[in-house]
Amino acid sequence: MHDSRHTTRAPRRTRRDQRGITTAEYAVGTAAGAGLAGLLYTLLTGGLGNRLITTLFDHVLSLLGLG
């Protein structure tokens, strides 16, 4: 016969609400992406960007035998 007083149940686990943590992670990732985009824009629109693009195109054209 089954005695209901001795039944074992797994302890009930409480789950924390992590929606706020996920939102914070997205906010940090978005801010980091915006900062990186701003840095790249600044670098590429200045003199360094012009030299970099010119060097890159010259190198690709020389690899293709056109430059």
mmJSON file of the N, C-alpha and C atoms, coordinates in Angstrom:
{"data_MODEL":{"atom_site":{
"group_PDB":["ATOM","ATOM","ATOM","ATOM","ATOM","ATOM","ATOM","ATOM","ATOM","ATOM","ATOM","ATOM","ATOM","ATOM","ATOM","ATOM","ATOM","ATOM","ATOM","ATOM","ATOM","ATOM","ATOM","ATOM","ATOM","ATOM","ATOM","ATOM","ATOM","ATOM","ATOM","ATOM","ATOM","ATOM","ATOM","ATOM","ATOM","ATOM","ATOM","ATOM","ATOM","ATOM","ATOM","ATOM","ATOM","ATOM","ATOM","ATOM","ATOM","ATOM","ATOM","ATOM","ATOM","ATOM","ATOM","ATOM","ATOM","ATOM","ATOM","ATOM","ATOM","ATOM","ATOM","ATOM","ATOM","ATOM","ATOM","ATOM","ATOM","ATOM","ATOM","ATOM","ATOM","ATOM","ATOM","ATOM","ATOM","ATOM","ATOM","ATOM","ATOM","ATOM","ATOM","ATOM","ATOM","ATOM","ATOM","ATOM","ATOM","ATOM","ATOM","ATOM","ATOM","ATOM","ATOM","ATOM","ATOM","ATOM","ATOM","ATOM","ATOM","ATOM","ATOM","ATOM","ATOM","ATOM","ATOM","ATOM","ATOM","ATOM","ATOM","ATOM","ATOM","ATOM","ATOM","ATOM","ATOM","ATOM","ATOM","ATOM","ATOM","ATOM","ATOM","ATOM","ATOM","ATOM","ATOM","ATOM","ATOM","ATOM","ATOM","ATOM","ATOM","ATOM","ATOM","ATOM","ATOM","ATOM","ATOM","ATOM","ATOM","ATOM","ATOM","ATOM","ATOM","ATOM","ATOM","ATOM","ATOM","ATOM","ATOM","ATOM","ATOM","ATOM","ATOM","ATOM","ATOM","ATOM","ATOM","ATOM","ATOM","ATOM","ATOM","ATOM","ATOM","ATOM","ATOM","ATOM","ATOM","ATOM","ATOM","ATOM","ATOM","ATOM","ATOM","ATOM","ATOM","ATOM","ATOM","ATOM","ATOM","ATOM","ATOM","ATOM","ATOM","ATOM","ATOM","ATOM","ATOM","ATOM","ATOM","ATOM","ATOM","ATOM","ATOM","ATOM","ATOM","ATOM","ATOM","ATOM","ATOM"],
"id":[1,2,3,4,5,6,7,8,9,10,11,12,13,14,15,16,17,18,19,20,21,22,23,24,25,26,27,28,29,30,31,32,33,34,35,36,37,38,39,40,41,42,43,44,45,46,47,48,49,50,51,52,53,54,55,56,57,58,59,60,61,62,63,64,65,66,67,68,69,70,71,72,73,74,75,76,77,78,79,80,81,82,83,84,85,86,87,88,89,90,91,92,93,94,95,96,97,98,99,100,101,102,103,104,105,106,107,108,109,110,111,112,113,114,115,116,117,118,119,120,121,122,123,124,125,126,127,128,129,130,131,132,133,134,135,136,137,138,139,140,141,142,143,144,145,146,147,148,149,150,151,152,153,154,155,156,157,158,159,160,161,162,163,164,165,166,167,168,169,170,171,172,173,174,175,176,177,178,179,180,181,182,183,184,185,186,187,188,189,190,191,192,193,194,195,196,197,198,199,200,201],
"type_symbol":["N","C","C","N","C","C","N","C","C","N","C","C","N","C","C","N","C","C","N","C","C","N","C","C","N","C","C","N","C","C","N","C","C","N","C","C","N","C","C","N","C","C","N","C","C","N","C","C","N","C","C","N","C","C","N","C","C","N","C","C","N","C","C","N","C","C","N","C","C","N","C","C","N","C","C","N","C","C","N","C","C","N","C","C","N","C","C","N","C","C","N","C","C","N","C","C","N","C","C","N","C","C","N","C","C","N","C","C","N","C","C","N","C","C","N","C","C","N","C","C","N","C","C","N","C","C","N","C","C","N","C","C","N","C","C","N","C","C","N","C","C","N","C","C","N","C","C","N","C","C","N","C","C","N","C","C","N","C","C","N","C","C","N","C","C","N","C","C","N","C","C","N","C","C","N","C","C","N","C","C","N","C","C","N","C","C","N","C","C","N","C","C","N","C","C","N","C","C","N","C","C"],
"label_atom_id":["N","CA","C","N","CA","C","N","CA","C","N","CA","C","N","CA","C","N","CA","C","N","CA","C","N","CA","C","N","CA","C","N","CA","C","N","CA","C","N","CA","C","N","CA","C","N","CA","C","N","CA","C","N","CA","C","N","CA","C","N","CA","C","N","CA","C","N","CA","C","N","CA","C","N","CA","C","N","CA","C","N","CA","C","N","CA","C","N","CA","C","N","CA","C","N","CA","C","N","CA","C","N","CA","C","N","CA","C","N","CA","C","N","CA","C","N","CA","C","N","CA","C","N","CA","C","N","CA","C","N","CA","C","N","CA","C","N","CA","C","N","CA","C","N","CA","C","N","CA","C","N","CA","C","N","CA","C","N","CA","C","N","CA","C","N","CA","C","N","CA","C","N","CA","C","N","CA","C","N","CA","C","N","CA","C","N","CA","C","N","CA","C","N","CA","C","N","CA","C","N","CA","C","N","CA","C","N","CA","C","N","CA","C","N","CA","C","N","CA","C","N","CA","C","N","CA","C","N","CA","C","N","CA","C"],
"label_alt_id":[null,null,null,null,null,null,null,null,null,null,null,null,null,null,null,null,null,null,null,null,null,null,null,null,null,null,null,null,null,null,null,null,null,null,null,null,null,null,null,null,null,null,null,null,null,null,null,null,null,null,null,null,null,null,null,null,null,null,null,null,null,null,null,null,null,null,null,null,null,null,null,null,null,null,null,null,null,null,null,null,null,null,null,null,null,null,null,null,null,null,null,null,null,null,null,null,null,null,null,null,null,null,null,null,null,null,null,null,null,null,null,null,null,null,null,null,null,null,null,null,null,null,null,null,null,null,null,null,null,null,null,null,null,null,null,null,null,null,null,null,null,null,null,null,null,null,null,null,null,null,null,null,null,null,null,null,null,null,null,null,null,null,null,null,null,null,null,null,null,null,null,null,null,null,null,null,null,null,null,null,null,null,null,null,null,null,null,null,null,null,null,null,null,null,null,null,null,null,null,null,null],
"label_comp_id":["MET","MET","MET","HIS","HIS","HIS","ASP","ASP","ASP","SER","SER","SER","ARG","ARG","ARG","HIS","HIS","HIS","THR","THR","THR","THR","THR","THR","ARG","ARG","ARG","ALA","ALA","ALA","PRO","PRO","PRO","ARG","ARG","ARG","ARG","ARG","ARG","THR","THR","THR","ARG","ARG","ARG","ARG","ARG","ARG","ASP","ASP","ASP","GLN","GLN","GLN","ARG","ARG","ARG","GLY","GLY","GLY","ILE","ILE","ILE","THR","THR","THR","THR","THR","THR","ALA","ALA","ALA","GLU","GLU","GLU","TYR","TYR","TYR","ALA","ALA","ALA","VAL","VAL","VAL","GLY","GLY","GLY","THR","THR","THR","ALA","ALA","ALA","ALA","ALA","ALA","GLY","GLY","GLY","ALA","ALA","ALA","GLY","GLY","GLY","LEU","LEU","LEU","ALA","ALA","ALA","GLY","GLY","GLY","LEU","LEU","LEU","LEU","LEU","LEU","TYR","TYR","TYR","THR","THR","THR","LEU","LEU","LEU","LEU","LEU","LEU","THR","THR","THR","GLY","GLY","GLY","GLY","GLY","GLY","LEU","LEU","LEU","GLY","GLY","GLY","ASN","ASN","ASN","ARG","ARG","ARG","LEU","LEU","LEU","ILE","ILE","ILE","THR","THR","THR","THR","THR","THR","LEU","LEU","LEU","PHE","PHE","PHE","ASP","ASP","ASP","HIS","HIS","HIS","VAL","VAL","VAL","LEU","LEU","LEU","SER","SER","SER","LEU","LEU","LEU","LEU","LEU","LEU","GLY","GLY","GLY","LEU","LEU","LEU","GLY","GLY","GLY"],
"label_asym_id":["A","A","A","A","A","A","A","A","A","A","A","A","A","A","A","A","A","A","A","A","A","A","A","A","A","A","A","A","A","A","A","A","A","A","A","A","A","A","A","A","A","A","A","A","A","A","A","A","A","A","A","A","A","A","A","A","A","A","A","A","A","A","A","A","A","A","A","A","A","A","A","A","A","A","A","A","A","A","A","A","A","A","A","A","A","A","A","A","A","A","A","A","A","A","A","A","A","A","A","A","A","A","A","A","A","A","A","A","A","A","A","A","A","A","A","A","A","A","A","A","A","A","A","A","A","A","A","A","A","A","A","A","A","A","A","A","A","A","A","A","A","A","A","A","A","A","A","A","A","A","A","A","A","A","A","A","A","A","A","A","A","A","A","A","A","A","A","A","A","A","A","A","A","A","A","A","A","A","A","A","A","A","A","A","A","A","A","A","A","A","A","A","A","A","A","A","A","A","A","A","A"],
"label_entity_id":["1","1","1","1","1","1","1","1","1","1","1","1","1","1","1","1","1","1","1","1","1","1","1","1","1","1","1","1","1","1","1","1","1","1","1","1","1","1","1","1","1","1","1","1","1","1","1","1","1","1","1","1","1","1","1","1","1","1","1","1","1","1","1","1","1","1","1","1","1","1","1","1","1","1","1","1","1","1","1","1","1","1","1","1","1","1","1","1","1","1","1","1","1","1","1","1","1","1","1","1","1","1","1","1","1","1","1","1","1","1","1","1","1","1","1","1","1","1","1","1","1","1","1","1","1","1","1","1","1","1","1","1","1","1","1","1","1","1","1","1","1","1","1","1","1","1","1","1","1","1","1","1","1","1","1","1","1","1","1","1","1","1","1","1","1","1","1","1","1","1","1","1","1","1","1","1","1","1","1","1","1","1","1","1","1","1","1","1","1","1","1","1","1","1","1","1","1","1","1","1","1"],
"label_seq_id":[1,1,1,2,2,2,3,3,3,4,4,4,5,5,5,6,6,6,7,7,7,8,8,8,9,9,9,10,10,10,11,11,11,12,12,12,13,13,13,14,14,14,15,15,15,16,16,16,17,17,17,18,18,18,19,19,19,20,20,20,21,21,21,22,22,22,23,23,23,24,24,24,25,25,25,26,26,26,27,27,27,28,28,28,29,29,29,30,30,30,31,31,31,32,32,32,33,33,33,34,34,34,35,35,35,36,36,36,37,37,37,38,38,38,39,39,39,40,40,40,41,41,41,42,42,42,43,43,43,44,44,44,45,45,45,46,46,46,47,47,47,48,48,48,49,49,49,50,50,50,51,51,51,52,52,52,53,53,53,54,54,54,55,55,55,56,56,56,57,57,57,58,58,58,59,59,59,60,60,60,61,61,61,62,62,62,63,63,63,64,64,64,65,65,65,66,66,66,67,67,67],
"pdbx_PDB_ins_code":[null,null,null,null,null,null,null,null,null,null,null,null,null,null,null,null,null,null,null,null,null,null,null,null,null,null,null,null,null,null,null,null,null,null,null,null,null,null,null,null,null,null,null,null,null,null,null,null,null,null,null,null,null,null,null,null,null,null,null,null,null,null,null,null,null,null,null,null,null,null,null,null,null,null,null,null,null,null,null,null,null,null,null,null,null,null,null,null,null,null,null,null,null,null,null,null,null,null,null,null,null,null,null,null,null,null,null,null,null,null,null,null,null,null,null,null,null,null,null,null,null,null,null,null,null,null,null,null,null,null,null,null,null,null,null,null,null,null,null,null,null,null,null,null,null,null,null,null,null,null,null,null,null,null,null,null,null,null,null,null,null,null,null,null,null,null,null,null,null,null,null,null,null,null,null,null,null,null,null,null,null,null,null,null,null,null,null,null,null,null,null,null,null,null,null,null,null,null,null,null,null],
"Cartn_x":[0.831,0.0,0.879,0.415,1.181,0.839,1.874,1.665,1.952,0.967,1.118,2.015,2.289,3.145,4.61,4.984,6.39,6.707,5.843,6.131,7.211,8.088,9.161,8.882,9.023,8.851,10.131,10.391,11.556,11.292,12.303,12.082,11.718,10.804,10.349,11.375,11.849,12.867,12.198,12.639,12.12,13.047,12.465,13.253,13.23,14.393,14.47,14.056,13.472,13.085,14.319,14.804,16.032,15.777,14.556,14.268,15.026,15.192,15.924,17.4,17.978,19.379,19.583,18.704,18.81,18.697,17.79,17.623,18.886,19.504,20.738,21.869,21.932,22.964,22.778,21.541,21.289,21.662,21.392,21.72,23.231,23.985,25.448,25.976,25.439,25.867,25.556,24.396,24.01,24.917,25.22,26.108,27.511,27.999,29.327,29.348,28.297,28.217,28.175,27.423,27.349,28.694,29.382,30.712,31.709,31.683,32.579,32.261,30.988,30.601,31.078,30.96,31.446,32.953,33.671,35.135,35.529,34.891,35.201,34.867,33.762,33.388,34.447,34.893,35.912,37.218,37.62,38.873,38.784,37.668,37.558,37.272,36.693,36.431,37.607,38.604,39.794,40.853,42.037,43.145,43.537,43.453,43.797,42.874,41.607,40.652,40.938,41.279,41.6,42.839,43.865,45.092,44.815,44.009,43.689,42.932,41.935,41.139,41.981,42.799,43.672,44.64,45.27,46.208,45.505,44.312,43.559,43.217,42.714,42.377,43.619,44.723,45.966,46.43,46.327,46.751,45.857,44.553,43.633,43.85,44.029,44.277,45.593,46.618,47.895,47.746,46.937,46.704,45.968,45.084,44.34,45.143,46.298,47.128,46.644,45.853,45.315,46.011,46.833,47.418,48.895],
"Cartn_y":[-1.171,0.0,1.24,2.274,3.506,4.477,4.91,5.864,7.264,8.14,9.473,10.38,9.982,10.816,10.719,9.683,9.466,9.689,10.35,10.611,11.682,11.496,12.468,13.276,14.516,15.413,16.199,16.496,17.335,18.725,19.317,20.661,21.636,22.483,23.452,24.577,24.796,25.828,27.113,28.177,29.469,30.027,30.541,31.113,32.624,33.201,34.65,35.219,36.353,37.026,37.711,37.247,37.775,38.666,39.077,39.938,41.256,41.804,43.055,42.904,41.756,41.509,41.458,40.778,40.687,42.069,42.874,44.228,45.045,44.903,45.625,45.171,43.883,43.38,43.952,44.024,44.624,46.1,46.792,48.219,48.431,47.615,47.726,47.385,46.344,45.966,47.037,47.659,48.731,49.939,50.3,51.437,51.156,49.936,49.581,49.615,49.123,49.155,50.571,51.433,52.83,53.527,53.228,53.807,53.351,52.078,51.542,52.142,52.284,52.901,54.342,55.076,56.452,56.535,55.625,55.585,55.258,54.274,53.924,55.067,55.733,56.874,57.972,58.255,59.29,58.913,57.653,57.213,57.209,56.737,56.573,57.875,58.858,60.126,61.086,60.745,61.585,61.172,61.682,61.377,59.912,59.297,57.88,57.034,57.35,56.599,56.712,57.911,58.094,57.301,57.336,56.57,55.073,54.636,53.216,52.717,53.454,53.044,53.077,54.116,54.204,53.035,52.72,51.6,50.284,50.124,48.891,48.706,49.755,49.65,49.421,50.096,49.876,48.43,47.879,46.499,45.518,45.722,44.821,44.911,46.115,46.267,45.614,45.699,45.048,43.531,43.011,41.564,41.074,41.92,41.565,41.828,42.452,42.755,43.971,44.815,45.991,47.278,47.216,48.449,48.525],
"Cartn_z":[0.0,0.0,0.0,-0.633,-0.788,0.33,1.03,2.121,1.604,1.611,1.036,1.873,3.087,3.933,3.521,2.826,2.498,1.023,0.337,-1.073,-1.173,-2.096,-2.282,-3.533,-3.405,-4.539,-4.726,-5.967,-6.24,-5.676,-5.077,-4.533,-5.646,-5.345,-6.337,-6.431,-7.62,-7.834,-8.292,-7.73,-8.163,-9.226,-10.272,-11.363,-11.244,-11.402,-11.369,-12.718,-12.671,-13.906,-14.476,-15.631,-16.214,-17.413,-17.607,-18.755,-18.67,-17.488,-17.322,-17.65,-17.327,-17.628,-19.134,-19.826,-21.277,-21.912,-21.428,-21.949,-21.718,-20.558,-20.259,-21.188,-21.476,-22.386,-23.783,-24.244,-25.552,-25.561,-24.479,-24.401,-24.461,-23.754,-23.777,-25.169,-25.783,-27.136,-28.157,-28.031,-28.95,-28.783,-27.536,-27.283,-27.81,-27.634,-28.136,-29.664,-30.298,-31.767,-32.303,-31.632,-32.069,-31.894,-30.813,-30.602,-31.65,-31.985,-33.012,-34.377,-34.683,-35.958,-36.035,-34.939,-34.915,-35.098,-34.46,-34.61,-36.043,-36.645,-38.035,-38.982,-38.748,-39.592,-39.51,-38.29,-38.102,-38.796,-38.67,-39.288,-40.813,-41.332,-42.777,-43.517,-42.857,-43.539,-43.435,-42.643,-42.518,-43.531,-43.36,-44.262,-44.244,-43.082,-42.976,-43.844,-43.854,-44.662,-46.145,-46.598,-48.018,-48.407,-47.575,-47.869,-47.848,-46.882,-46.764,-47.989,-48.422,-49.579,-50.853,-51.007,-52.189,-52.232,-51.1,-51.032,-51.323,-50.779,-51.004,-52.472,-53.126,-54.546,-55.404,-55.079,-55.828,-55.7,-54.5,-54.279,-55.045,-54.981,-55.698,-57.205,-57.718,-59.165,-59.57,-58.719,-59.064,-59.026,-58.115,-58.077,-59.319,-59.843,-61.057,-62.323,-62.176,-63.328,-64.101,-63.47,-64.143,-63.712,-62.698,-62.181,-62.278],
"occupancy":[1.0,1.0,1.0,1.0,1.0,1.0,1.0,1.0,1.0,1.0,1.0,1.0,1.0,1.0,1.0,1.0,1.0,1.0,1.0,1.0,1.0,1.0,1.0,1.0,1.0,1.0,1.0,1.0,1.0,1.0,1.0,1.0,1.0,1.0,1.0,1.0,1.0,1.0,1.0,1.0,1.0,1.0,1.0,1.0,1.0,1.0,1.0,1.0,1.0,1.0,1.0,1.0,1.0,1.0,1.0,1.0,1.0,1.0,1.0,1.0,1.0,1.0,1.0,1.0,1.0,1.0,1.0,1.0,1.0,1.0,1.0,1.0,1.0,1.0,1.0,1.0,1.0,1.0,1.0,1.0,1.0,1.0,1.0,1.0,1.0,1.0,1.0,1.0,1.0,1.0,1.0,1.0,1.0,1.0,1.0,1.0,1.0,1.0,1.0,1.0,1.0,1.0,1.0,1.0,1.0,1.0,1.0,1.0,1.0,1.0,1.0,1.0,1.0,1.0,1.0,1.0,1.0,1.0,1.0,1.0,1.0,1.0,1.0,1.0,1.0,1.0,1.0,1.0,1.0,1.0,1.0,1.0,1.0,1.0,1.0,1.0,1.0,1.0,1.0,1.0,1.0,1.0,1.0,1.0,1.0,1.0,1.0,1.0,1.0,1.0,1.0,1.0,1.0,1.0,1.0,1.0,1.0,1.0,1.0,1.0,1.0,1.0,1.0,1.0,1.0,1.0,1.0,1.0,1.0,1.0,1.0,1.0,1.0,1.0,1.0,1.0,1.0,1.0,1.0,1.0,1.0,1.0,1.0,1.0,1.0,1.0,1.0,1.0,1.0,1.0,1.0,1.0,1.0,1.0,1.0,1.0,1.0,1.0,1.0,1.0,1.0],
"B_iso_or_equiv":[0.0,0.0,0.0,0.0,0.0,0.0,0.0,0.0,0.0,0.0,0.0,0.0,0.0,0.0,0.0,0.0,0.0,0.0,0.0,0.0,0.0,0.0,0.0,0.0,0.0,0.0,0.0,0.0,0.0,0.0,0.0,0.0,0.0,0.0,0.0,0.0,0.0,0.0,0.0,0.0,0.0,0.0,0.0,0.0,0.0,0.0,0.0,0.0,0.0,0.0,0.0,0.0,0.0,0.0,0.0,0.0,0.0,0.0,0.0,0.0,0.0,0.0,0.0,0.0,0.0,0.0,0.0,0.0,0.0,0.0,0.0,0.0,0.0,0.0,0.0,0.0,0.0,0.0,0.0,0.0,0.0,0.0,0.0,0.0,0.0,0.0,0.0,0.0,0.0,0.0,0.0,0.0,0.0,0.0,0.0,0.0,0.0,0.0,0.0,0.0,0.0,0.0,0.0,0.0,0.0,0.0,0.0,0.0,0.0,0.0,0.0,0.0,0.0,0.0,0.0,0.0,0.0,0.0,0.0,0.0,0.0,0.0,0.0,0.0,0.0,0.0,0.0,0.0,0.0,0.0,0.0,0.0,0.0,0.0,0.0,0.0,0.0,0.0,0.0,0.0,0.0,0.0,0.0,0.0,0.0,0.0,0.0,0.0,0.0,0.0,0.0,0.0,0.0,0.0,0.0,0.0,0.0,0.0,0.0,0.0,0.0,0.0,0.0,0.0,0.0,0.0,0.0,0.0,0.0,0.0,0.0,0.0,0.0,0.0,0.0,0.0,0.0,0.0,0.0,0.0,0.0,0.0,0.0,0.0,0.0,0.0,0.0,0.0,0.0,0.0,0.0,0.0,0.0,0.0,0.0,0.0,0.0,0.0,0.0,0.0,0.0],
"pdbx_formal_charge":[null,null,null,null,null,null,null,null,null,null,null,null,null,null,null,null,null,null,null,null,null,null,null,null,null,null,null,null,null,null,null,null,null,null,null,null,null,null,null,null,null,null,null,null,null,null,null,null,null,null,null,null,null,null,null,null,null,null,null,null,null,null,null,null,null,null,null,null,null,null,null,null,null,null,null,null,null,null,null,null,null,null,null,null,null,null,null,null,null,null,null,null,null,null,null,null,null,null,null,null,null,null,null,null,null,null,null,null,null,null,null,null,null,null,null,null,null,null,null,null,null,null,null,null,null,null,null,null,null,null,null,null,null,null,null,null,null,null,null,null,null,null,null,null,null,null,null,null,null,null,null,null,null,null,null,null,null,null,null,null,null,null,null,null,null,null,null,null,null,null,null,null,null,null,null,null,null,null,null,null,null,null,null,null,null,null,null,null,null,null,null,null,null,null,null,null,null,null,null,null,null],
"auth_seq_id":[1,1,1,2,2,2,3,3,3,4,4,4,5,5,5,6,6,6,7,7,7,8,8,8,9,9,9,10,10,10,11,11,11,12,12,12,13,13,13,14,14,14,15,15,15,16,16,16,17,17,17,18,18,18,19,19,19,20,20,20,21,21,21,22,22,22,23,23,23,24,24,24,25,25,25,26,26,26,27,27,27,28,28,28,29,29,29,30,30,30,31,31,31,32,32,32,33,33,33,34,34,34,35,35,35,36,36,36,37,37,37,38,38,38,39,39,39,40,40,40,41,41,41,42,42,42,43,43,43,44,44,44,45,45,45,46,46,46,47,47,47,48,48,48,49,49,49,50,50,50,51,51,51,52,52,52,53,53,53,54,54,54,55,55,55,56,56,56,57,57,57,58,58,58,59,59,59,60,60,60,61,61,61,62,62,62,63,63,63,64,64,64,65,65,65,66,66,66,67,67,67],
"auth_comp_id":["MET","MET","MET","HIS","HIS","HIS","ASP","ASP","ASP","SER","SER","SER","ARG","ARG","ARG","HIS","HIS","HIS","THR","THR","THR","THR","THR","THR","ARG","ARG","ARG","ALA","ALA","ALA","PRO","PRO","PRO","ARG","ARG","ARG","ARG","ARG","ARG","THR","THR","THR","ARG","ARG","ARG","ARG","ARG","ARG","ASP","ASP","ASP","GLN","GLN","GLN","ARG","ARG","ARG","GLY","GLY","GLY","ILE","ILE","ILE","THR","THR","THR","THR","THR","THR","ALA","ALA","ALA","GLU","GLU","GLU","TYR","TYR","TYR","ALA","ALA","ALA","VAL","VAL","VAL","GLY","GLY","GLY","THR","THR","THR","ALA","ALA","ALA","ALA","ALA","ALA","GLY","GLY","GLY","ALA","ALA","ALA","GLY","GLY","GLY","LEU","LEU","LEU","ALA","ALA","ALA","GLY","GLY","GLY","LEU","LEU","LEU","LEU","LEU","LEU","TYR","TYR","TYR","THR","THR","THR","LEU","LEU","LEU","LEU","LEU","LEU","THR","THR","THR","GLY","GLY","GLY","GLY","GLY","GLY","LEU","LEU","LEU","GLY","GLY","GLY","ASN","ASN","ASN","ARG","ARG","ARG","LEU","LEU","LEU","ILE","ILE","ILE","THR","THR","THR","THR","THR","THR","LEU","LEU","LEU","PHE","PHE","PHE","ASP","ASP","ASP","HIS","HIS","HIS","VAL","VAL","VAL","LEU","LEU","LEU","SER","SER","SER","LEU","LEU","LEU","LEU","LEU","LEU","GLY","GLY","GLY","LEU","LEU","LEU","GLY","GLY","GLY"],
"auth_asym_id":["A","A","A","A","A","A","A","A","A","A","A","A","A","A","A","A","A","A","A","A","A","A","A","A","A","A","A","A","A","A","A","A","A","A","A","A","A","A","A","A","A","A","A","A","A","A","A","A","A","A","A","A","A","A","A","A","A","A","A","A","A","A","A","A","A","A","A","A","A","A","A","A","A","A","A","A","A","A","A","A","A","A","A","A","A","A","A","A","A","A","A","A","A","A","A","A","A","A","A","A","A","A","A","A","A","A","A","A","A","A","A","A","A","A","A","A","A","A","A","A","A","A","A","A","A","A","A","A","A","A","A","A","A","A","A","A","A","A","A","A","A","A","A","A","A","A","A","A","A","A","A","A","A","A","A","A","A","A","A","A","A","A","A","A","A","A","A","A","A","A","A","A","A","A","A","A","A","A","A","A","A","A","A","A","A","A","A","A","A","A","A","A","A","A","A","A","A","A","A","A","A"],
"auth_atom_id":["N","CA","C","N","CA","C","N","CA","C","N","CA","C","N","CA","C","N","CA","C","N","CA","C","N","CA","C","N","CA","C","N","CA","C","N","CA","C","N","CA","C","N","CA","C","N","CA","C","N","CA","C","N","CA","C","N","CA","C","N","CA","C","N","CA","C","N","CA","C","N","CA","C","N","CA","C","N","CA","C","N","CA","C","N","CA","C","N","CA","C","N","CA","C","N","CA","C","N","CA","C","N","CA","C","N","CA","C","N","CA","C","N","CA","C","N","CA","C","N","CA","C","N","CA","C","N","CA","C","N","CA","C","N","CA","C","N","CA","C","N","CA","C","N","CA","C","N","CA","C","N","CA","C","N","CA","C","N","CA","C","N","CA","C","N","CA","C","N","CA","C","N","CA","C","N","CA","C","N","CA","C","N","CA","C","N","CA","C","N","CA","C","N","CA","C","N","CA","C","N","CA","C","N","CA","C","N","CA","C","N","CA","C","N","CA","C","N","CA","C","N","CA","C","N","CA","C","N","CA","C","N","CA","C"],
"pdbx_PDB_model_num":[1,1,1,1,1,1,1,1,1,1,1,1,1,1,1,1,1,1,1,1,1,1,1,1,1,1,1,1,1,1,1,1,1,1,1,1,1,1,1,1,1,1,1,1,1,1,1,1,1,1,1,1,1,1,1,1,1,1,1,1,1,1,1,1,1,1,1,1,1,1,1,1,1,1,1,1,1,1,1,1,1,1,1,1,1,1,1,1,1,1,1,1,1,1,1,1,1,1,1,1,1,1,1,1,1,1,1,1,1,1,1,1,1,1,1,1,1,1,1,1,1,1,1,1,1,1,1,1,1,1,1,1,1,1,1,1,1,1,1,1,1,1,1,1,1,1,1,1,1,1,1,1,1,1,1,1,1,1,1,1,1,1,1,1,1,1,1,1,1,1,1,1,1,1,1,1,1,1,1,1,1,1,1,1,1,1,1,1,1,1,1,1,1,1,1,1,1,1,1,1,1]
}}}
